[in-house]
Amino acid sequence: MKLELKNIDKSFGEKEVLRGVSFTAESGKAFGLLGRNGAGKTTAIRILMNVFPANSGEVLVDGKPVDYGKIGIGYLPEERGLYPKKVIIDQLVYFAELKGMNKKDAIKAIDYWLERLGMGEYRNKRLDTLSKGNQQKIQLITALAHNPHIIILDEPFSGLDPVNAMLLKDVVKEQIKAGKIVLFSSHQMSYIEEFCDSIAIINAGKVALHGDLHDIKRNYVRDKLVVSTTNPGQIMADFGGSCSVRDDGTLLIKLASPDGKREAMKRLVENYDIDEVKVFEPSLNDIFVEYAGEQI
């Protein structure tokens, strides 16, 4: 299954929020939708979910307009939206029924997810008796219980301890393996980099960058080397202004051209105590800062 947002424009009054936004996500893969606060990510998600219409453009599945009666969407919002005073099972069943499930199937699916997420003992508790992290897991069940085709996760790891973050990672990997389209919106670049095959960066309502993350990284000019060494001072002295220290203590050497990689690597290995030398590839954080750092 292929999901496309195609040439989406959206304005609220005189304010243009989205301008010609297009991107594609495919089943069995995770897609990262990135941008600074106010860039238009949430508006794009709401149009995708049919919360409100675009001024122009299309949302397509396999080349045809989305049939929201047949294509299920699960959504974990950044701002959690459950009822703190209500019993957990009651409200989970309520949300599942809103997504078209009958009560019997809803209870079966919810009980599965409660156990899967280690929350079975809280089934008949009020939501406000749970920790913030456990409340987030209950919210996640509302996005998964109806077995949707498309899963949208907005800052899914916010507030989770390392153990619960690992559990959520496992669940996300299962959903990807099951052939779902998983769409991430997050400022935690390490998670996007871990899961997502493709990304789109929205800047001031326009797509500034879109494509396969591996290809995006490979397309950067490969004219820098990263060096791990026990003797950084000597290398810095010998390489002069072309060498700098990175935050993690490794050295970054800027070459005159990409063609000089092999010769520079040979020089380093033969003349210094080198633990590792490799071609520098930008992190997703580097890419994000470049394409979303200033409003275009």
Helices and strands as residue ranges (DSSP letters): E 2-12, E 15-26, E 29-35, H 41-48, E 56-61, E 64-65, E 73-76, H 88-98, H 103-116, G 120-122, G 127-129, H 132-144, E 150-154, H 162-177, E 181-185, H 189-195, E 198-203, E 206-212, H 213-218, E 224-229, H 232-239, G 240-242, E 243-245, E 251-254, G 258-260, H 261-271, E 274-279, H 284-292
